[in-house]
Amino acid sequence: MTGNFVAVWYPGMETIFKGDPQKVAEEIMSIGDSAKAEQIYEKAKDESTELHKCLEWDDTIAADKYRLHQCRQINCSLLIKRDDAPADEPQEKIRFFYHDDISDGYVPVLKIVKDEDKYQALLRQAYSELRSFKQKYACLSELKEIFALIA
C-alpha cells in the first residue's frame, strides 16, 4: 500500500478491539508484505504494542470465547441436502441454521422459510452481507458491474 491512509475499525468493532486502529494497521504492515495470523499473534505478545490491547490475555476468558467461537462454527458448518435426490444429480446443499439477530440464536432454515418475519429478516441480512462484500472488494474494478447491482 502506498501513500497516506487512515485506518478505522469496521463499524461496531471498536467495542471489541481496544487498540488504536491506525497504530494496529501500521504494526501489522511492519511485519512485511503479507502477515499471517501467527505473525500478528507473535507481535501482539509484546505488551508495548497496540495489537496487544486487541487480544484477550486472560486464558480462562480466552478459552471460553474460543469454545463459543467453535459453537458458532458448528452452527454455520451444518448443511442440509436432500436425501431423495437421484444419486447422479449434483447435490445442492444449503445452510441448516441461520443466525437470528432478534433472539441472538440460530434458527433452522426450515423454520425461517415458514415464518414471513424471519424470512424477511434473513433477506435483509443477505442484502447487508452483499453490501459488506461490495465494500470489502471495492478495490477490484473487474467487479464494478456486479457492484452496480448491489444497492
CYANA upper distance limits for C-alpha pairs under 8 A (distance plus 0.5 A):
  6 VAL  CA     22 GLN  CA      6.69
  7 ALA  CA     21 PRO  CA      5.99
  7 ALA  CA     22 GLN  CA      5.12
  7 ALA  CA     25 ALA  CA      7.05
  8 VAL  CA     21 PRO  CA      5.78
  8 VAL  CA     22 GLN  CA      7.14
  9 TRP  CA     13 MET  CA      6.24
  9 TRP  CA     14 GLU  CA      6.27
  9 TRP  CA     21 PRO  CA      6.54
 10 TYR  CA     14 GLU  CA      7.95
 12 GLY  CA     16 ILE  CA      8.15
 13 MET  CA     17 PHE  CA      6.56
 14 GLU  CA     18 LYS  CA      6.98
 16 ILE  CA     54 CYS  CA      7.99
 17 PHE  CA     53 LYS  CA      7.69
 17 PHE  CA     54 CYS  CA      5.10
 17 PHE  CA     55 LEU  CA      7.98
 18 LYS  CA     53 LYS  CA      6.06
 18 LYS  CA     54 CYS  CA      5.81
 19 GLY  CA     23 LYS  CA      8.08
 19 GLY  CA     24 VAL  CA      7.06
 19 GLY  CA     50 GLU  CA      5.43
 19 GLY  CA     51 LEU  CA      6.76
 19 GLY  CA     52 HIS  CA      8.20
 19 GLY  CA     53 LYS  CA      5.68
 19 GLY  CA     54 CYS  CA      6.04
 20 ASP  CA     24 VAL  CA      6.59
 20 ASP  CA     50 GLU  CA      6.94
 21 PRO  CA     25 ALA  CA      6.53
 22 GLN  CA     26 GLU  CA      6.75
 23 LYS  CA     27 GLU  CA      6.59
 23 LYS  CA     50 GLU  CA      6.80
 24 VAL  CA     28 ILE  CA      6.74
 24 VAL  CA     49 THR  CA      8.50
 24 VAL  CA     50 GLU  CA      6.05
 24 VAL  CA     51 LEU  CA      6.06
 25 ALA  CA     29 MET  CA      6.59
 26 GLU  CA     30 SER  CA      6.58
 27 GLU  CA     31 ILE  CA      7.44
 27 GLU  CA     49 THR  CA      8.25
 27 GLU  CA     50 GLU  CA      8.26
 27 GLU  CA     51 LEU  CA      7.93
 28 ILE  CA     32 GLY  CA      8.29
 28 ILE  CA     35 ALA  CA      7.17
 28 ILE  CA     40 ILE  CA      6.94
 29 MET  CA     33 ASP  CA      7.46
 29 MET  CA     34 SER  CA      8.22
 29 MET  CA     35 ALA  CA      7.88
 31 ILE  CA     35 ALA  CA      6.50
 31 ILE  CA     39 GLN  CA      7.88
 31 ILE  CA     40 ILE  CA      8.26
 35 ALA  CA     39 GLN  CA      6.68
 35 ALA  CA     40 ILE  CA      7.13
 36 LYS  CA     40 ILE  CA      6.89
 37 ALA  CA     41 TYR  CA      6.56
 38 GLU  CA     42 GLU  CA      6.71
 39 GLN  CA     43 LYS  CA      6.79
 40 ILE  CA     44 ALA  CA      6.57
 40 ILE  CA     51 LEU  CA      8.39
 41 TYR  CA     45 LYS  CA      6.89
 42 GLU  CA     46 ASP  CA      8.06
 43 LYS  CA     49 THR  CA      8.02
 43 LYS  CA     51 LEU  CA      7.81
 43 LYS  CA     52 HIS  CA      8.37
 44 ALA  CA     49 THR  CA      6.80
 44 ALA  CA     50 GLU  CA      8.07
 44 ALA  CA     51 LEU  CA      5.27
 44 ALA  CA     52 HIS  CA      4.83
 44 ALA  CA     53 LYS  CA      8.47
 44 ALA  CA     55 LEU  CA      8.12
 45 LYS  CA     52 HIS  CA      6.53
 46 ASP  CA     52 HIS  CA      6.96
 47 GLU  CA     52 HIS  CA      6.06
 47 GLU  CA     53 LYS  CA      8.41
 48 SER  CA     52 HIS  CA      7.69
 49 THR  CA     53 LYS  CA      7.86
 50 GLU  CA     54 CYS  CA      7.58
 51 LEU  CA     55 LEU  CA      7.61
 56 GLU  CA     61 ILE  CA      7.80
 56 GLU  CA     62 ALA  CA      6.31
 57 TRP  CA     62 ALA  CA      7.38
 58 ASP  CA     62 ALA  CA      6.54
 59 ASP  CA     63 ALA  CA      6.38
 60 THR  CA     64 ASP  CA      6.89
 61 ILE  CA     65 LYS  CA      6.65
 62 ALA  CA     66 TYR  CA      6.55
 63 ALA  CA     67 ARG  CA      6.74
 64 ASP  CA     68 LEU  CA      6.75
 65 LYS  CA     69 HIS  CA      6.65
 66 TYR  CA     70 GLN  CA      6.72
 67 ARG  CA     71 CYS  CA      6.78
 68 LEU  CA     72 ARG  CA      6.82
 69 HIS  CA     73 GLN  CA      6.74
 70 GLN  CA     74 ILE  CA      6.71
 71 CYS  CA     75 ASN  CA      6.94
 72 ARG  CA     76 CYS  CA      6.72
 73 GLN  CA     77 SER  CA      6.38
 74 ILE  CA     78 LEU  CA      6.97
 75 ASN  CA     96 PHE  CA      8.14
 75 ASN  CA     97 PHE  CA      6.50
 75 ASN  CA     98 TYR  CA      8.34
 75 ASN  CA    106 TYR  CA      7.64
 76 CYS  CA     95 ARG  CA      7.44
 76 CYS  CA     96 PHE  CA      8.19
 76 CYS  CA     97 PHE  CA      7.05
 76 CYS  CA     98 TYR  CA      7.84
 77 SER  CA     95 ARG  CA      7.82
 78 LEU  CA     95 ARG  CA      6.66
 78 LEU  CA     96 PHE  CA      6.01
 78 LEU  CA     97 PHE  CA      7.72
 79 LEU  CA     93 LYS  CA      6.46
 79 LEU  CA     94 ILE  CA      5.85
 79 LEU  CA     95 ARG  CA      4.97
 79 LEU  CA     96 PHE  CA      5.29
 79 LEU  CA     97 PHE  CA      8.49
 80 ILE  CA     93 LYS  CA      5.92
 80 ILE  CA     94 ILE  CA      5.87
 80 ILE  CA     95 ARG  CA      6.63
 80 ILE  CA     96 PHE  CA      5.92
 81 LYS  CA     91 GLN  CA      7.10
 81 LYS  CA     92 GLU  CA      6.88
 81 LYS  CA     93 LYS  CA      5.34
 81 LYS  CA     94 ILE  CA      7.45
 82 ARG  CA     91 GLN  CA      7.88
 82 ARG  CA     92 GLU  CA      8.29
 82 ARG  CA     93 LYS  CA      8.28
 85 ALA  CA     89 GLU  CA      7.44
 85 ALA  CA     91 GLN  CA      8.00
 95 ARG  CA    109 VAL  CA      7.69
 96 PHE  CA    108 PRO  CA      6.07
 96 PHE  CA    109 VAL  CA      6.10
 96 PHE  CA    110 LEU  CA      8.31
 97 PHE  CA    106 TYR  CA      6.13
 97 PHE  CA    107 VAL  CA      5.69
 97 PHE  CA    108 PRO  CA      4.87
 97 PHE  CA    109 VAL  CA      5.99
 98 TYR  CA    106 TYR  CA      5.83
 98 TYR  CA    107 VAL  CA      5.92
 98 TYR  CA    108 PRO  CA      6.98
 98 TYR  CA    109 VAL  CA      6.93
 98 TYR  CA    122 LEU  CA      8.44
 99 HIS  CA    104 ASP  CA      7.19
 99 HIS  CA    105 GLY  CA      6.21
 99 HIS  CA    106 TYR  CA      4.95
 99 HIS  CA    107 VAL  CA      6.80
100 ASP  CA    104 ASP  CA      5.83
100 ASP  CA    105 GLY  CA      5.92
100 ASP  CA    106 TYR  CA      6.32
100 ASP  CA    107 VAL  CA      6.96
100 ASP  CA    118 LYS  CA      8.33
100 ASP  CA    122 LEU  CA      8.42
101 ASP  CA    105 GLY  CA      7.68
107 VAL  CA    111 LYS  CA      7.44
107 VAL  CA    112 ILE  CA      7.54
108 PRO  CA    112 ILE  CA      7.12
109 VAL  CA    113 VAL  CA      6.80
110 LEU  CA    114 LYS  CA      7.36
111 LYS  CA    115 ASP  CA      6.94
112 ILE  CA    116 GLU  CA      8.00
112 ILE  CA    118 LYS  CA      5.82
112 ILE  CA    119 TYR  CA      5.79
112 ILE  CA    122 LEU  CA      8.45
113 VAL  CA    118 LYS  CA      8.07
113 VAL  CA    119 TYR  CA      6.14
114 LYS  CA    119 TYR  CA      8.08
115 ASP  CA    119 TYR  CA      6.49
116 GLU  CA    120 GLN  CA      6.55
117 ASP  CA    121 ALA  CA      6.68
118 LYS  CA    122 LEU  CA      6.66
119 TYR  CA    123 LEU  CA      6.72
120 GLN  CA    124 ARG  CA      6.69
121 ALA  CA    125 GLN  CA      6.68
122 LEU  CA    126 ALA  CA      6.65
123 LEU  CA    127 TYR  CA      6.87
124 ARG  CA    128 SER  CA      6.68
125 GLN  CA    129 GLU  CA      6.64
126 ALA  CA    130 LEU  CA      6.68
127 TYR  CA    131 ARG  CA      6.80
127 TYR  CA    150 ILE  CA      8.37
128 SER  CA    132 SER  CA      6.79
129 GLU  CA    133 PHE  CA      6.58
130 LEU  CA    134 LYS  CA      6.68
130 LEU  CA    150 ILE  CA      7.22
131 ARG  CA    135 GLN  CA      6.72
131 ARG  CA    150 ILE  CA      7.03
131 ARG  CA    151 ALA  CA      7.65
132 SER  CA    136 LYS  CA      6.50
133 PHE  CA    137 TYR  CA      6.66
134 LYS  CA    138 ALA  CA      6.13
134 LYS  CA    147 PHE  CA      6.46
134 LYS  CA    150 ILE  CA      7.99
138 ALA  CA    143 LEU  CA      8.45
138 ALA  CA    144 LYS  CA      8.46
140 LEU  CA    144 LYS  CA      7.86
143 LEU  CA    147 PHE  CA      6.61
144 LYS  CA    148 ALA  CA      6.72
145 GLU  CA    149 LEU  CA      7.51
146 ILE  CA    150 ILE  CA      7.52
